[in-house]
Amino acid sequence: MKKPSIDLSECILCEICMDVCPEVFKLNELGYIEVADLSIYPEEGVDEAVRNCPSDCISWEEK
Ligand code: SF4
């Protein structure tokens, strides 16, 4: 199964991913973007976030 992954060292907290795909990308209590724990991820929404992330720091990883 593949899961979205965020390179937090590149993330500028623009929150675009949260606007594009709020069911997957959340702001946690530490102020970082995190990926929700889902059994299946919406491919189109995540791909849209990947395309729109200005820092190019969202990717799919196999788990
Ligand atoms: S779109 Fe990219 S840079 Fe912006 S908050 Fe999401 S992961 Fe971070």
Backbone and ligand atoms as CSV (ligand in chain L), in Angstrom:
chain,resi,resn,atom,element,x,y,z
A,1,MET,N,N,0.832,-1.193,0.000
A,1,MET,CA,C,0.000,0.000,0.000
A,1,MET,C,C,0.870,1.248,0.000
A,2,LYS,N,N,0.428,2.279,-0.667
A,2,LYS,CA,C,1.235,3.491,-0.639
A,2,LYS,C,C,0.572,4.556,0.219
A,3,LYS,N,N,1.446,5.356,0.801
A,3,LYS,CA,C,1.004,6.366,1.755
A,3,LYS,C,C,1.715,7.678,1.441
A,4,PRO,N,N,1.007,8.817,1.565
A,4,PRO,CA,C,1.692,10.094,1.343
A,4,PRO,C,C,2.713,10.372,2.445
A,5,SER,N,N,3.775,11.030,2.066
A,5,SER,CA,C,4.827,11.355,3.020
A,5,SER,C,C,5.213,12.823,2.814
A,6,ILE,N,N,5.551,13.492,3.902
A,6,ILE,CA,C,5.942,14.910,3.812
A,6,ILE,C,C,7.364,15.075,4.311
A,7,ASP,N,N,8.183,15.752,3.530
A,7,ASP,CA,C,9.531,16.095,3.987
A,7,ASP,C,C,9.412,17.395,4.787
A,8,LEU,N,N,9.325,17.250,6.110
A,8,LEU,CA,C,9.068,18.414,6.958
A,8,LEU,C,C,10.197,19.433,6.919
A,9,SER,N,N,11.402,19.003,6.554
A,9,SER,CA,C,12.509,19.958,6.504
A,9,SER,C,C,12.332,20.944,5.345
A,10,GLU,N,N,11.479,20.575,4.371
A,10,GLU,CA,C,11.222,21.471,3.232
A,10,GLU,C,C,9.884,22.194,3.343
A,11,CYS,N,N,9.029,21.720,4.226
A,11,CYS,CA,C,7.665,22.270,4.328
A,11,CYS,C,C,7.696,23.694,4.858
A,12,ILE,N,N,6.988,24.599,4.169
A,12,ILE,CA,C,6.954,26.005,4.598
A,12,ILE,C,C,5.615,26.357,5.264
A,13,LEU,N,N,4.826,25.334,5.576
A,13,LEU,CA,C,3.548,25.512,6.294
A,13,LEU,C,C,2.597,26.464,5.571
A,14,CYS,N,N,2.558,26.358,4.250
A,14,CYS,CA,C,1.641,27.214,3.492
A,14,CYS,C,C,0.193,26.733,3.614
A,15,GLU,N,N,0.021,25.478,4.020
A,15,GLU,CA,C,-1.310,24.877,4.258
A,15,GLU,C,C,-2.109,24.610,2.985
A,16,ILE,N,N,-1.466,24.714,1.827
A,16,ILE,CA,C,-2.189,24.419,0.577
A,16,ILE,C,C,-2.666,22.967,0.563
A,17,CYS,N,N,-1.828,22.065,1.050
A,17,CYS,CA,C,-2.231,20.643,1.059
A,17,CYS,C,C,-3.485,20.435,1.904
A,18,MET,N,N,-3.613,21.185,2.988
A,18,MET,CA,C,-4.800,21.073,3.841
A,18,MET,C,C,-6.028,21.608,3.116
A,19,ASP,N,N,-5.864,22.638,2.317
A,19,ASP,CA,C,-6.993,23.169,1.546
A,19,ASP,C,C,-7.404,22.192,0.458
A,20,VAL,N,N,-6.412,21.598,-0.200
A,20,VAL,CA,C,-6.683,20.722,-1.344
A,20,VAL,C,C,-7.220,19.369,-0.894
A,21,CYS,N,N,-6.710,18.841,0.191
A,21,CYS,CA,C,-7.048,17.474,0.602
A,21,CYS,C,C,-7.094,17.380,2.138
A,22,PRO,N,N,-8.113,18.031,2.724
A,22,PRO,CA,C,-8.157,18.138,4.191
A,22,PRO,C,C,-8.347,16.808,4.910
A,23,GLU,N,N,-8.864,15.799,4.214
A,23,GLU,CA,C,-9.051,14.503,4.883
A,23,GLU,C,C,-7.722,13.800,5.131
A,24,VAL,N,N,-6.687,14.202,4.428
A,24,VAL,CA,C,-5.372,13.554,4.565
A,24,VAL,C,C,-4.371,14.429,5.322
A,25,PHE,N,N,-4.314,15.708,4.988
A,25,PHE,CA,C,-3.272,16.574,5.549
A,25,PHE,C,C,-3.844,17.433,6.676
A,26,LYS,N,N,-3.236,17.311,7.837
A,26,LYS,CA,C,-3.723,18.019,9.035
A,26,LYS,C,C,-2.554,18.759,9.687
A,27,LEU,N,N,-2.909,19.815,10.414
A,27,LEU,CA,C,-1.908,20.514,11.225
A,27,LEU,C,C,-1.953,19.903,12.620
A,28,ASN,N,N,-0.851,19.380,13.100
A,28,ASN,CA,C,-0.888,18.757,14.426
A,28,ASN,C,C,-0.626,19.785,15.527
A,29,GLU,N,N,-0.690,19.323,16.769
A,29,GLU,CA,C,-0.615,20.274,17.887
A,29,GLU,C,C,0.778,20.886,18.031
A,30,LEU,N,N,1.756,20.300,17.360
A,30,LEU,CA,C,3.105,20.884,17.387
A,30,LEU,C,C,3.303,21.921,16.291
A,31,GLY,N,N,2.272,22.070,15.452
A,31,GLY,CA,C,2.372,23.070,14.388
A,31,GLY,C,C,2.996,22.549,13.114
A,32,TYR,N,N,3.017,21.217,12.956
A,32,TYR,CA,C,3.541,20.624,11.721
A,32,TYR,C,C,2.416,19.931,10.959
A,33,ILE,N,N,2.586,19.861,9.654
A,33,ILE,CA,C,1.631,19.113,8.837
A,33,ILE,C,C,1.871,17.622,9.045
A,34,GLU,N,N,0.788,16.865,9.235
A,34,GLU,CA,C,0.949,15.423,9.310
A,34,GLU,C,C,-0.085,14.737,8.442
A,35,VAL,N,N,0.224,13.491,8.113
A,35,VAL,CA,C,-0.643,12.682,7.258
A,35,VAL,C,C,-1.565,11.857,8.150
A,36,ALA,N,N,-2.865,11.958,7.925
A,36,ALA,CA,C,-3.829,11.187,8.710
A,36,ALA,C,C,-3.597,9.691,8.502
A,37,ASP,N,N,-3.938,8.929,9.532
A,37,ASP,CA,C,-3.777,7.483,9.463
A,37,ASP,C,C,-5.015,6.874,8.815
A,38,LEU,N,N,-4.949,6.592,7.556
A,38,LEU,CA,C,-6.096,6.041,6.829
A,38,LEU,C,C,-5.717,4.680,6.254
A,39,SER,N,N,-6.721,3.841,6.016
A,39,SER,CA,C,-6.401,2.547,5.400
A,39,SER,C,C,-6.230,2.710,3.895
A,40,ILE,N,N,-6.971,3.647,3.320
A,40,ILE,CA,C,-6.830,3.936,1.884
A,40,ILE,C,C,-6.772,5.452,1.719
A,41,TYR,N,N,-5.850,5.909,0.891
A,41,TYR,CA,C,-5.712,7.352,0.673
A,41,TYR,C,C,-6.331,7.752,-0.667
A,42,PRO,N,N,-7.043,8.877,-0.699
A,42,PRO,CA,C,-7.659,9.320,-1.952
A,42,PRO,C,C,-6.579,9.768,-2.940
A,43,GLU,N,N,-6.360,8.965,-3.963
A,43,GLU,CA,C,-5.229,9.186,-4.868
A,43,GLU,C,C,-5.308,10.550,-5.569
A,44,GLU,N,N,-6.505,10.886,-6.042
A,44,GLU,CA,C,-6.633,12.159,-6.785
A,44,GLU,C,C,-6.338,13.359,-5.906
A,45,GLY,N,N,-6.879,13.338,-4.674
A,45,GLY,CA,C,-6.671,14.461,-3.768
A,45,GLY,C,C,-5.213,14.602,-3.387
A,46,VAL,N,N,-4.560,13.475,-3.122
A,46,VAL,CA,C,-3.145,13.528,-2.745
A,46,VAL,C,C,-2.299,13.979,-3.937
A,47,ASP,N,N,-2.625,13.466,-5.129
A,47,ASP,CA,C,-1.864,13.882,-6.320
A,47,ASP,C,C,-2.000,15.382,-6.551
A,48,GLU,N,N,-3.184,15.886,-6.299
A,48,GLU,CA,C,-3.415,17.335,-6.451
A,48,GLU,C,C,-2.554,18.110,-5.450
A,49,ALA,N,N,-2.473,17.600,-4.213
A,49,ALA,CA,C,-1.627,18.250,-3.204
A,49,ALA,C,C,-0.159,18.185,-3.627
A,50,VAL,N,N,0.262,17.034,-4.153
A,50,VAL,CA,C,1.654,16.883,-4.624
A,50,VAL,C,C,1.940,17.944,-5.689
A,51,ARG,N,N,0.996,18.108,-6.625
A,51,ARG,CA,C,1.186,19.074,-7.722
A,51,ARG,C,C,1.227,20.512,-7.211
A,52,ASN,N,N,0.454,20.803,-6.177
A,52,ASN,CA,C,0.316,22.193,-5.714
A,52,ASN,C,C,1.279,22.598,-4.612
A,53,CYS,N,N,1.955,21.648,-4.017
A,53,CYS,CA,C,2.880,21.982,-2.926
A,53,CYS,C,C,4.032,22.832,-3.472
A,54,PRO,N,N,4.171,24.077,-3.000
A,54,PRO,CA,C,5.209,24.964,-3.549
A,54,PRO,C,C,6.628,24.501,-3.232
A,55,SER,N,N,6.780,23.666,-2.203
A,55,SER,CA,C,8.116,23.200,-1.831
A,55,SER,C,C,8.413,21.811,-2.373
A,56,ASP,N,N,7.440,21.242,-3.084
A,56,ASP,CA,C,7.670,19.930,-3.685
A,56,ASP,C,C,8.062,18.886,-2.636
A,57,CYS,N,N,7.435,18.949,-1.483
A,57,CYS,CA,C,7.888,18.071,-0.401
A,57,CYS,C,C,6.883,16.975,-0.037
A,58,ILE,N,N,5.848,16.777,-0.871
A,58,ILE,CA,C,4.919,15.666,-0.644
A,58,ILE,C,C,5.208,14.592,-1.684
A,59,SER,N,N,5.289,13.369,-1.223
A,59,SER,CA,C,5.517,12.264,-2.169
A,59,SER,C,C,4.757,11.034,-1.676
A,60,TRP,N,N,4.629,10.051,-2.540
A,60,TRP,CA,C,4.056,8.765,-2.161
A,60,TRP,C,C,5.186,7.849,-1.708
A,61,GLU,N,N,4.955,7.093,-0.666
A,61,GLU,CA,C,5.941,6.075,-0.319
A,61,GLU,C,C,5.235,4.733,-0.120
A,62,GLU,N,N,5.921,3.672,-0.456
A,62,GLU,CA,C,5.374,2.321,-0.261
A,62,GLU,C,C,5.551,1.926,1.177
A,63,LYS,N,N,4.521,1.355,1.767
A,63,LYS,CA,C,4.711,0.914,3.150
A,63,LYS,C,C,4.232,-0.516,3.339
L,1,SF4,S1,S,1.628,22.224,0.558
L,1,SF4,FE1,FE,3.719,21.497,0.961
L,1,SF4,S2,S,4.772,23.276,1.841
L,1,SF4,FE2,FE,2.593,23.673,1.978
L,1,SF4,S3,S,2.008,22.976,4.020
L,1,SF4,FE3,FE,1.633,21.269,2.594
L,1,SF4,S4,S,3.512,20.046,2.645
L,1,SF4,FE4,FE,3.994,22.036,3.539
